[in-house]
């Protein structure tokens, strides 16, 4: 990573925090603060001058109902809003949802809920809503992704679900997690709808907590940058200018998962079979349910400068049209690198578990046919180069302040692996893989074109 990248991050941090441009989630109010807020209620009706455009900053892609029909943001105007982080695969969510639906229906004049769906597939999110006849809207998907759901999850640190974050009609934090209160003391939550004094006190208490956490987060981020810089210098220094990038592994899967060059470890397979001299994957995630998996660990892998190529065939069926399909993923814990075929049939590059994502122009995957891809990553130069089906695509620029999270983590050594499964979205390639090649560095434009023509025999121009 270029030195200027760290300088730019350090310079902009104070500005971002002082201007309030970085927002961090708050934990719930301390007990004594909440108790004080319950004292001496008045009966002033809560009003709001919040505009629709303000809620648009929370939901830039809009809202929809269980049929996928747009829901106008006017529906939230003048009400307290509960962000309900939930998913169909979450057993505790199924227990809490009926309580929340009943509560919202009883106080719908003052309180609206937005389901912040954590399902990886839009259809499952909508089916979950229909299962419980949820009367409230949910976050809308755009370009095959539920980006605003991911952003809200990060903003409020909703790492566990179910979780209900209640906001004032101005979008200020009122209760960090109202799940237990809705189930045990719903009358205390309902009092917020008519007791402006109590509401204001909770907002003020949370504002103090937010300010404290923002300061702590700034320190944490600065420490992360220092750890990242130190790890780069000690463990991943730039390759020498005279370094000649070479192929260190080639997997042909001729009834074996061994490296044909005999230089690197073999793939570890679970249930996986071979078909027509290629690795066969069945698209199922859990091995205990018959899912096929394959993983490769490389102790000497450089996160900062490497290249990987493969030939792959994605089977065409109904699910392919409704969700993204994993092609290859680097890292089980951090998913620090990956390629996937999105719902539009185009290849998408992602880093840091999708927080950086770029759809590649001119990279349309042919289903039921063989495709060939070769990717070269150089974080020091801040570029990713991708050759796909006979074309060197426009290089992808990495932001100057980009930090590859795994390098500043405790998983820095154990996450040096590649998979055809995304352990974040539970997606596994449904198709065939052949001729996987690994290189010990990044490739120039000339080299990537030459190398792409030299491995594999499945894809034909």
LINVENKA-V157714 format. One record per helix or strand. SS is the DSSP state (H for helix, E for strand). FROM is the first residue (numbers start at 0). TO is the last residue. Records with the same first field share a line. If there is no record, write none. Layout:
BEGIN
SS: FROM-TO, FROM-TO
END
This chain:
BEGIN
H: 2-17, 30-36, 51-57, 72-75, 90-105, 121-130, 146-154, 178-183, 185-192, 195-234, 286-288, 317-320, 351-353, 404-407, 444-451
E: 62-63, 69-70, 79-85, 110-116, 136-138, 141-141, 144-144, 162-166, 172-174, 246-250, 267-269, 272-274, 277-281, 292-296, 304-313, 324-329, 336-340, 345-350, 355-363, 369-377, 382-387, 390-391, 395-396, 416-418, 420-421, 426-427, 429-438
END
